[in-house]
């Protein structure tokens, strides 16, 4: 049971990290296949009637495909690599707070102080 929960949590964390990239690549692949399908249809039409426009159609097809791939590459390389949260620089505390933190012993909450008072009395 715990193995299933652990695997599910792991997959969820990985999905959250790559969700934007995955959707962007998937949409781009759909666009590329749509461009190829439209190109094939237009190629059949222009092959019969307008032979001189086939070169422009071929150029347009590859221009669109290369621009989609270039956009994806730019967006994927532009995203910063996630750093560990432990490496966050520590801001200096105000003087009063630093004095409390530097005290010897442990910091106690109000309930801890009350319990100590009545348990040791």
Backbone as numpy.savetxt, mean C-alpha at the origin, in Angstrom:
# Nx Ny Nz CAx CAy CAz Cx Cy Cz
-7.18 -24.46 15.36 -8.00 -23.27 15.36 -7.13 -22.02 15.36
-6.10 -22.02 16.21 -5.22 -20.85 16.26 -4.42 -20.70 14.98
-4.09 -21.83 14.34 -3.37 -21.77 13.08 -4.19 -21.06 12.02
-5.48 -21.34 11.99 -6.36 -20.68 11.03 -6.44 -19.18 11.29
-6.53 -18.81 12.57 -6.59 -17.39 12.92 -5.28 -16.71 12.56
-4.17 -17.36 12.84 -2.86 -16.78 12.53 -2.69 -16.60 11.02
-3.07 -17.64 10.25 -2.96 -17.53 8.79 -3.88 -16.44 8.25
-5.10 -16.38 8.77 -6.04 -15.36 8.33 -5.54 -13.95 8.62
-4.98 -13.77 9.82 -4.44 -12.45 10.19 -3.25 -12.10 9.31
-2.41 -13.08 9.03 -1.25 -12.84 8.17 -1.69 -12.44 6.77
-2.64 -13.17 6.21 -3.13 -12.83 4.87 -3.79 -11.46 4.86
-4.50 -11.12 5.92 -5.16 -9.81 5.99 -4.13 -8.68 6.03
-3.06 -8.86 6.81 -2.03 -7.83 6.90 -1.32 -7.67 5.56
-1.01 -8.78 4.92 -0.35 -8.71 3.61 -1.28 -8.06 2.60
-2.57 -8.40 2.62 -3.54 -7.82 1.70 -3.63 -6.30 1.90
-3.62 -5.83 3.13 -3.70 -4.41 3.40 -2.49 -3.67 2.85
-1.34 -4.33 2.85 -0.13 -3.68 2.35 -0.09 -3.61 0.83
-0.62 -4.63 0.15 -0.49 -4.67 -1.31 -1.81 -4.42 -2.03
-2.85 -4.05 -1.33 -4.17 -3.91 -1.95 -4.17 -2.88 -3.06
-3.62 -1.70 -2.83 -3.62 -0.64 -3.85 -2.83 -1.07 -5.07
-1.67 -1.66 -4.84 -0.84 -2.09 -5.96 -1.54 -3.18 -6.78
-2.13 -4.13 -6.08 -2.81 -5.23 -6.77 -3.96 -4.73 -7.62
-4.77 -3.84 -7.08 -5.91 -3.31 -7.82 -5.43 -2.50 -9.02
-4.37 -1.71 -8.83 -3.85 -0.90 -9.93 -3.33 -1.78 -11.06
-2.59 -2.82 -10.73 -2.07 -3.72 -11.76 -3.20 -4.48 -12.44
-4.20 -4.91 -11.68 -5.33 -5.63 -12.26 -6.12 -4.74 -13.23
-6.38 -3.50 -12.84 -7.08 -2.57 -13.73 -6.25 -2.30 -14.98
-4.95 -2.18 -14.82 -4.08 -1.95 -15.98 -4.10 -3.13 -16.94
-4.10 -4.35 -16.40 -4.18 -5.52 -17.27 -5.50 -5.56 -18.03
-6.58 -5.20 -17.36 -7.88 -5.17 -18.03 -7.86 -4.13 -19.14
-7.27 -2.95 -18.88 -7.17 -1.92 -19.90 -6.34 -2.38 -21.09
-5.23 -3.05 -20.82 -4.37 -3.52 -21.91 -5.10 -4.55 -22.77
-5.82 -5.48 -22.13 -6.57 -6.47 -22.91 -7.71 -5.81 -23.69
-8.32 -4.77 -23.12 -9.37 -4.05 -23.85 -8.78 -3.32 -25.07
-7.60 -2.73 -24.90 -6.94 -2.05 -26.03 -6.61 -3.05 -27.12
-6.12 -4.21 -26.75 -5.78 -5.23 -27.76 -7.05 -5.71 -28.47
-8.15 -5.92 -27.74 -9.39 -6.36 -28.37 -9.94 -5.29 -29.32
-9.91 -4.04 -28.87 -10.39 -2.96 -29.74 -9.50 -2.83 -30.97
-8.18 -2.98 -30.76 -7.25 -2.91 -31.90 -7.56 -4.00 -32.92
-7.81 -5.21 -32.45 -8.10 -6.31 -33.38 -9.38 -6.04 -34.17
-10.40 -5.51 -33.51 -11.63 -5.17 -34.22 -11.40 -4.07 -35.25
-10.70 -3.02 -34.84 -10.43 -1.92 -35.78 -9.50 -2.36 -36.90
-8.59 -3.26 -36.61 -7.69 -3.77 -37.64 -8.49 -4.47 -38.74
-9.49 -5.27 -38.34 -10.32 -5.96 -39.33 -11.10 -4.96 -40.18
-11.60 -3.89 -39.56 -12.37 -2.89 -40.31 -11.47 -2.09 -41.24
-10.34 -1.61 -40.71 -9.46 -0.77 -41.51 -8.69 -1.56 -42.56
-8.53 -2.84 -42.36 -7.82 -3.68 -43.30 -8.54 -3.69 -44.65
-9.83 -3.63 -44.57 -10.63 -3.67 -45.79 -10.72 -2.29 -46.43
-10.98 -1.26 -45.63 -11.29 0.04 -46.21 -10.15 1.05 -46.21
-9.41 1.18 -45.11 -8.39 2.24 -45.01 -7.03 1.62 -44.66
-6.31 1.21 -45.67 -5.04 0.56 -45.41 -3.98 1.52 -44.91
-4.08 2.82 -45.24 -3.06 3.79 -44.82 -3.15 4.14 -43.32
-4.28 3.91 -42.71 -4.42 4.26 -41.29 -4.01 3.12 -40.36
-3.58 1.98 -40.90 -3.17 0.86 -40.06 -1.91 1.18 -39.25
-0.98 1.94 -39.85 0.24 2.28 -39.12 -0.07 3.20 -37.94
-0.95 4.16 -38.13 -1.34 5.04 -37.02 -2.06 4.27 -35.93
-2.88 3.31 -36.31 -3.60 2.48 -35.34 -2.62 1.62 -34.54
-1.64 1.05 -35.21 -0.64 0.26 -34.52 0.18 1.12 -33.56
0.56 2.33 -34.00 1.30 3.25 -33.14 0.47 3.64 -31.92
-0.81 3.94 -32.12 -1.69 4.32 -31.02 -1.82 3.18 -30.01
-1.95 1.96 -30.50 -2.08 0.80 -29.61 -0.86 0.68 -28.71
0.33 0.69 -29.29 1.54 0.50 -28.49 1.83 1.72 -27.62
1.45 2.91 -28.08 1.61 4.10 -27.24 0.76 3.98 -25.99
-0.49 3.54 -26.12 -1.36 3.39 -24.96 -0.84 2.31 -24.00
-0.39 1.19 -24.55 0.11 0.10 -23.70 1.37 0.53 -22.96
2.29 1.18 -23.66 3.53 1.63 -23.01 3.24 2.70 -21.97
2.28 3.59 -22.26 1.96 4.63 -21.28 1.32 4.02 -20.02
0.50 3.01 -20.16 -0.09 2.33 -18.99 1.00 1.65 -18.17
1.89 0.94 -18.82 2.98 0.26 -18.12 3.91 1.28 -17.47
4.20 2.38 -18.16 5.04 3.43 -17.58 4.39 4.07 -16.36
3.09 4.31 -16.43 2.37 4.90 -15.29 2.41 3.97 -14.09
2.19 2.68 -14.34 2.25 1.70 -13.24 3.64 1.64 -12.63
4.66 1.63 -13.47 6.03 1.57 -12.97 6.33 2.81 -12.13
5.92 3.97 -12.60 6.15 5.22 -11.87 5.46 5.19 -10.51
4.18 4.76 -10.48 3.43 4.74 -9.22 4.00 3.71 -8.25
4.41 2.54 -8.75 4.94 1.51 -7.86 6.31 1.88 -7.31
7.13 2.56 -8.12 8.45 2.95 -7.65 8.39 4.20 -6.78
7.35 5.01 -6.95 7.23 6.25 -6.19 6.80 5.99 -4.75
6.05 4.93 -4.50 5.56 4.63 -3.16 6.74 4.34 -2.24
6.76 4.97 -1.07 7.89 4.74 -0.16 7.80 3.35 0.47
8.95 2.81 0.77 9.02 1.53 1.44 8.68 1.77 2.91
7.81 0.95 3.47 7.40 1.13 4.85 8.56 0.84 5.79
8.77 1.73 6.73 9.83 1.53 7.72 9.22 0.98 9.00
10.06 0.44 9.83 9.58 -0.09 11.10 9.15 1.07 11.98
8.13 0.83 12.78 7.63 1.87 13.66 8.55 2.09 14.86
9.47 1.15 15.12 10.38 1.29 16.25 11.45 2.35 15.99
11.67 2.71 14.74 12.73 3.63 14.38 12.29 5.09 14.44
11.14 5.36 14.99 10.66 6.74 15.09 11.51 7.48 16.10
12.05 8.66 15.73 12.88 9.39 16.69 12.06 9.85 17.89
12.67 9.78 19.07 11.99 10.16 20.31 12.12 11.66 20.49
10.98 12.32 20.69 10.98 13.75 20.92 11.35 14.00 22.38
12.08 15.06 22.65 12.41 15.34 24.05 11.15 15.75 24.81
11.08 15.29 26.06 9.93 15.59 26.90 10.12 16.93 27.59
9.03 17.56 28.00 9.18 18.78 28.81 9.89 18.47 30.12
10.44 19.52 30.75 11.26 19.34 31.94 10.50 18.63 33.06
9.26 19.03 33.31 8.46 18.44 34.39 8.21 16.95 34.13
7.88 16.61 32.89 7.63 15.21 32.53 8.91 14.38 32.66
10.04 14.96 32.26 11.30 14.23 32.34 11.68 13.94 33.79
11.36 14.87 34.71 11.63 14.65 36.13 10.83 13.46 36.65
9.57 13.37 36.26 8.73 12.26 36.70 9.25 10.94 36.13
9.70 10.95 34.88 10.21 9.73 34.26 11.54 9.30 34.86
12.33 10.26 35.33 13.64 9.93 35.88 13.59 9.45 37.33
12.45 9.50 37.98 12.33 9.07 39.37 12.69 7.59 39.49
13.31 7.28 40.62 13.66 5.89 40.89 12.39 5.10 41.19
12.39 3.84 40.88 11.23 3.00 41.17 10.24 3.04 40.01
9.08 2.50 40.28 8.08 2.42 39.23 7.01 3.48 39.41
6.40 3.88 38.30 5.32 4.84 38.35 4.04 4.11 38.71
3.28 4.67 39.62 2.06 4.03 40.09 0.85 4.85 39.72
-0.24 4.15 39.46 -1.49 4.85 39.23 -2.15 5.12 40.59
-3.21 5.87 40.58 -3.91 6.21 41.83 -4.43 4.95 42.51
-4.95 4.02 41.74 -5.47 2.79 42.35 -4.35 1.96 42.98
-3.14 1.96 42.37 -2.01 1.24 42.96 -1.61 1.85 44.30
-1.60 3.17 44.37 -1.24 3.85 45.61 -2.26 3.53 46.71
-3.53 3.54 46.40 -4.59 3.23 47.38 -4.46 1.80 47.87
-4.23 0.86 46.94 -4.07 -0.53 47.34 -2.87 -0.73 48.25
-1.75 -0.09 47.94 -0.57 -0.20 48.78 -0.83 0.35 50.18
-1.54 1.46 50.23 -1.81 2.10 51.51 -2.61 1.18 52.42
-3.66 0.53 51.89 -4.54 -0.27 52.74 -4.05 -1.70 52.92
-3.25 -2.18 52.00 -2.74 -3.56 52.17 -1.59 -3.61 53.15
-0.79 -2.57 53.23 0.39 -2.57 54.11 0.12 -1.85 55.43
-1.08 -1.36 55.66 -1.38 -0.62 56.91 -1.56 -1.52 58.09
